[in-house]
Amino acid sequence: MVYLTRAEHFNAAHKLANPNWSKEKNEDVFGACANENWHGHNYELFVTIKGESDPETGFLFDVKKLSQLIKKYVIDELDHKNLNIDVPFMQGQMCSTENLVIAIWKQLQPHIPTEVQLHCIKLYETPRIYVEYFGA
């Protein structure tokens, strides 16, 4: 089994706040992430696929095509957007990195060609905080 990872980047703003809680409770639980005026991150996205290399090309999958899929179904939907407001697939849920990585998987997985499998989505929110998701 061969694993291939493509790294991409996007910038987005969000706010963590439970609408059922008071402003004080949100600030207590989420700190600066509950800022009413939002805050942003420079996200680093790593998409890993797996499968067997093609004996004719030596490739698992054409990385340019993988990049195009990620751009079309993920980056174009998220880059320079407000995750709470502008991103349809994040509507109605808390815009945590944990929920975002699952939503990215759900956005991308149906478009991955059948000759490979989506293995992992790793999303860095900061250089010291990241979430990995391996599917349901």
KAFENFEN-V240122 format. One record per helix or strand. SS is the DSSP state (@ for helix, = for strand). FROM is the first residue (numbers start at 0). TO is the last residue. Records with the same first field share a line. If there is no record, write none. Layout:
SS=FROM-TO / FROM-TO
//
This chain:
==1-13 / 38-50 / 80-81 / 116-125 / 128-132
@=22-33 / 62-77 / 87-89 / 96-108
//
